Amino acid sequence: MKQHRDIVIAGGGMVGISLALYLAEVLPASMRICLVEGFAFPDPLPGHRPDYHPAFDARSTALSYSSRLIYERLGLWDDLQQWLCPIDTIHVSNRGRFGSALMRAEDYGWPALGYVVENAWLGNSLVQALHKQGAVELISPARVVGARMESGRMQLDLEGEGPDSLDAELLVVADGAASGLREKLGLAATEKPYGQHALVANVAFARPHKGCAFERFTEQGPLALLPLMSVPGAEHRSGLVWTVAPSEAERLQQCSDQEFLAALQERFGYRLGRMQQVGERHAYPLSLVKSGEQVRQGVVVMGNAAHALHPVAGQGYNLALRDLAELATVLASSIEQGQRPGDLRTLQRYEERQRQDQQRTIEFSDRLPSLFMAGDPVVGLARDLALSGLDVLPALKRGFVDYAAGVAAMGE
Ligand SMILES: Cc1cc2nc3c(=O)[nH]c(=O)nc-3n(C[C@H](O)[C@H](O)[C@H](O)COP(=O)(O)OP(=O)(O)OC[C@H]3O[C@@H](n4cnc5c(N)ncnc54)[C@H](O)[C@@H]3O)c2cc1C
């Protein structure tokens, strides 16, 4: 006989883990929640301290204020703070043109405009929080390789550690942008390739970043440098996300450190002094992926599997966190009223409540890079004015900052 679970989350990336933590927090303790992840999760560590030696190989995420509220709600924020670098200012500029804008947290009476964390730290901290919480069953390394609805429940086939099959009231598809499960379930998705790669690396500078994030638009694409916390041996570090053509990404990945730093210095300039060191470089092909159908009886699609965005505005993960907080809230109240976790109307209510946030955030992330890459001189002039306008028009600037913080999307 098949083993039964109430909720199975397929995919233990940062979204799947955060959802598991949230569900365990708000659902009755009798709910059997299970998280299946393809890679082996790190073991529990004494003292709840993630085992990660700071190296120059990590991708970073800019967490917005809305994400801070969610991790505060889960009681994780205090612990996460040790890995975070607050963003005090955002400097937006356009290479070779006059427009630039400076946004300061203090101008809005906020403690920070966002918080940058290396994914390795964030991911490990979240896994350790799951171990500590002890309310979610972890099956890893294992993959959900088949899923279908039969007799009102999701029938799941698994490969790897643990059971070969499970049945579940609700399957959460959180297996990333190239979601195999989305395809297996016949959930249509659209993909709009941007024809660009994001080149990611950590870079050490001669001068301190002083909590400043740089967003620089060049004719090739946007280039962001996010402030990182200091580590021994590399005090002044920033996380680079550099959007370039695929062939350029390949060249920049293969060239020597010196050649790379010279090319980057030429693009970015000397605002943080001379670049001294670069870590491992990784490239990610960029496209906008949207799942046309996000809910079905017994199925909900989350995170990158639901929507993978251009990283320029740092919105993808923040949006996914708002989605999962809403899903957990809607599920909690519906289960309290006696509904089953996979109830279609409950899932549709979640989708309805997040629709506007998703549409606005996806549009914002999609438009920004194309606006700033447009070769048309009229558009070029408009964006210069928009940038200088941002610096002189407090209301407009406030709108931009609210968006970056995720507050606009929360409707506050
Ligand atoms: C360069 C770059 C920079 C970014 N910067 C930011 C930022 O600053 N701010 C921000 O908000 N967002 C940012 N993002 C977006 C953010 O990285 C994503 O939103 C986030 O990683 C999505 O996580 P996920 O868990 O949905 O997917 P993934 O991280 O892809 O995780 C999916 C997981 O599912 C597992 N899996 C796959 N198939 C199966 C299966 N069949 N069974 C079980 N497990 C399976 C995989 O092993 C993986 O662990 C950035 C993205 C990029 C590319």
The ligand as a Tripos MOL2 file, in Angstrom:
@<TRIPOS>MOLECULE
LIG
   53    58     1     0     0
SMALL
NO_CHARGES

@<TRIPOS>ATOM
      1 C1         21.8840   35.6100  -11.5770 C.3       1 LIG1
      2 C2         20.6510   35.6300  -10.7390 C.ar      1 LIG1
      3 C3         20.5300   36.5410   -9.6780 C.ar      1 LIG1
      4 C4         19.3620   36.6050   -8.9110 C.ar      1 LIG1
      5 N1         19.2500   37.5550   -7.9450 N.ar      1 LIG1
      6 C5         18.0810   37.6800   -7.2690 C.ar      1 LIG1
      7 C6         17.9070   38.7220   -6.2910 C.ar      1 LIG1
      8 O1         18.8190   39.5090   -6.0070 O.2       1 LIG1
      9 N2         16.7010   38.8200   -5.6460 N.ar      1 LIG1
     10 C7         15.6830   37.9590   -5.9440 C.ar      1 LIG1
     11 O2         14.5900   38.1290   -5.3570 O.2       1 LIG1
     12 N3         15.8280   36.9610   -6.8440 N.ar      1 LIG1
     13 C8         16.9860   36.7910   -7.5090 C.ar      1 LIG1
     14 N4         17.1230   35.7920   -8.4260 N.ar      1 LIG1
     15 C9         16.0330   34.7970   -8.5790 C.3       1 LIG1
     16 C10        16.1870   33.6360   -7.5950 C.3       1 LIG1
     17 O3         17.4570   33.0690   -7.7280 O.3       1 LIG1
     18 C11        15.1140   32.5790   -7.8520 C.3       1 LIG1
     19 O4         13.8680   33.1990   -7.6500 O.3       1 LIG1
     20 C12        15.2290   31.4010   -6.9090 C.3       1 LIG1
     21 O5         16.4690   30.7800   -7.0250 O.3       1 LIG1
     22 C13        14.1360   30.3770   -7.2280 C.3       1 LIG1
     23 O6         14.2740   29.2740   -6.3840 O.3       1 LIG1
     24 P1         13.4590   27.9320   -6.5990 P.3       1 LIG1
     25 O7         13.5830   27.1980   -5.3010 O.co2     1 LIG1
     26 O8         12.1140   28.2020   -7.1480 O.co2     1 LIG1
     27 O9         14.2030   27.1570   -7.7770 O.3       1 LIG1
     28 P2         15.6140   26.4200   -7.7930 P.3       1 LIG1
     29 O10        16.6180   27.1940   -7.0350 O.co2     1 LIG1
     30 O11        15.9010   26.0970   -9.2210 O.co2     1 LIG1
     31 O12        15.3670   25.0610   -6.9650 O.3       1 LIG1
     32 C14        14.7090   23.9500   -7.5160 C.3       1 LIG1
     33 C15        15.1220   22.7220   -6.6800 C.3       1 LIG1
     34 O13        14.3630   21.5900   -7.1030 O.3       1 LIG1
     35 C16        15.1920   20.4450   -7.1310 C.3       1 LIG1
     36 N5         14.5500   19.5170   -8.0800 N.ar      1 LIG1
     37 C17        14.4770   19.6130   -9.4420 C.ar      1 LIG1
     38 N6         13.7320   18.6270   -9.9430 N.ar      1 LIG1
     39 C18        13.2980   17.8870   -8.8950 C.ar      1 LIG1
     40 C19        12.4690   16.7350   -8.7790 C.ar      1 LIG1
     41 N7         11.9270   16.1520   -9.8560 N.pl3     1 LIG1
     42 N8         12.2350   16.2140   -7.5590 N.ar      1 LIG1
     43 C20        12.7780   16.8000   -6.4480 C.ar      1 LIG1
     44 N9         13.5810   17.8870   -6.4960 N.ar      1 LIG1
     45 C21        13.8190   18.4330   -7.7020 C.ar      1 LIG1
     46 C22        16.5460   20.9590   -7.5730 C.3       1 LIG1
     47 O14        17.5740   20.0880   -7.1380 O.3       1 LIG1
     48 C23        16.5860   22.3260   -6.8630 C.3       1 LIG1
     49 O15        17.1830   22.2360   -5.5920 O.3       1 LIG1
     50 C24        18.2870   35.7110   -9.2010 C.ar      1 LIG1
     51 C25        18.4110   34.7740  -10.2520 C.ar      1 LIG1
     52 C26        19.5700   34.7380  -11.0150 C.ar      1 LIG1
     53 C27        19.6720   33.7420  -12.1630 C.3       1 LIG1
@<TRIPOS>BOND
     1     1     2 1
     2     2     3 ar
     3     2    52 ar
     4     3     4 ar
     5     4     5 ar
     6     4    50 ar
     7     5     6 ar
     8     6     7 ar
     9     6    13 1
    10     7     8 2
    11     7     9 ar
    12     9    10 ar
    13    10    11 2
    14    10    12 ar
    15    12    13 ar
    16    13    14 ar
    17    14    15 1
    18    14    50 ar
    19    15    16 1
    20    16    17 1
    21    16    18 1
    22    18    19 1
    23    18    20 1
    24    20    21 1
    25    20    22 1
    26    22    23 1
    27    23    24 1
    28    24    25 2
    29    24    26 1
    30    24    27 1
    31    27    28 1
    32    28    29 2
    33    28    30 1
    34    28    31 1
    35    31    32 1
    36    32    33 1
    37    33    34 1
    38    33    48 1
    39    34    35 1
    40    35    36 1
    41    35    46 1
    42    36    37 ar
    43    36    45 ar
    44    37    38 ar
    45    38    39 ar
    46    39    40 ar
    47    39    45 ar
    48    40    41 1
    49    40    42 ar
    50    42    43 ar
    51    43    44 ar
    52    44    45 ar
    53    46    47 1
    54    46    48 1
    55    48    49 1
    56    50    51 ar
    57    51    52 ar
    58    52    53 1
@<TRIPOS>SUBSTRUCTURE
     1 LIG1         1 GROUP 0 **** ****
